[in-house]
């Protein structure tokens, strides 16, 4: 009794997933595996030779169905003109030439269409889909809504990226224009300073650079006179003071000024000129003597 219970317990405790192939084969031969997933093959499978069935299939194949039921078209490879237009090309196609092979497929399909369309029209079979044709979609509306939403999201992202790119380009262009304007202003300022320095040194007598790019205004009468010619007062001052050039060493004697005696005056040279102070007949001839000199003169007179 105990042995029978132990055997039943041991049979029920067998887990096929924990057994090896040899243990499974041994358990199957002893009949311990439960039926379900295992299929027992009873001997070798004998091939059946159904002669009557094969003959019936052959007879069905030999039946000549109308062309509408078959819609088979067999056309030879049409001849294609050569590139130079002289004669026809050899119908033999090189299978290794990809371009020639694809052109052969194209010409053969075109010939089949030209052969089949007249037959279909003769049999009054429509070859075009009507305008009000309604075909049920293979996808559900919910799925197509998801696809549409995804496409719209992708398109919006692309447009946003394109706008950002355009803004970056415009920003770069704006910076470029701003830089060019600043460089132009700096250049104009530098040119103006150069003209001012030339004017101060007397190298130029034009003041047109002060006007710059300002719009032209109505000139006054004085401005028109100044443009026509400088006045006598202006010419005298220019001759006396110069044009703001170098002053140092301007009164230094040269060989030409040393030999030029046209401005010599004997009265001035011998102390009789008005610019020789302290000399007789000079500028300070009638100057009042000092206090000590006057006291001495008084003491001598007593």
C-alpha angles and dihedrals in degrees: 000000000000092000091055092050091048091051093050091047092049092049093051093047094059112115111199092204091063096050127091125232093265092049090048091051091049092048091048092050090051091050095241095128116090119234119253117084097027120086117202115216111213104210127307122330110251113217112235121227103205099185096172093051092050091050090051091051090050091050091050091051092051092056111111108228121193117268092248089063093048105032091191119156124188117187131168122240105277119230114254123207117246122250093258091049094237111132129319130304122252108267090222108106124209105227091202092060105086096194094048092046094051091047089052091054091048095050092045093050090048091051091049091053092049089051097045102043096065090048092052092048090049090053089047094242115153114240097184130066113243119247093243094049113140120199122187112240119243091218125064122247091247091055092047090050089056091049091048092049090050092050091048091050091050092048091049090050090050092049091048091050090048092050091049089051091050091049090051090050092048090048091051090048091049091051090048092051091046091051091049091050092050091048090049091051091048090050092049090048091050092049091049092051089050091052091047091052090049090050092049092051092049094246091122135027098193124106098185091114090069091067093057116168094331116132115265115262132197108278120226126235092258091052091050091050091049090052091049093053143317120268125248091254091054091048091050093050092046090051092047102041102021124216100299096277129141113319101179113101093004092124095044115123120253132189092265095047091047093054093044108095097163092109095049116129119187094203092055094043094053096050098268095107124102093243098060105091119204094022129110112271090012133123095280097043094118096041115137113248121241128269097261091048091051092050091051090049090052093048091051092051092056 
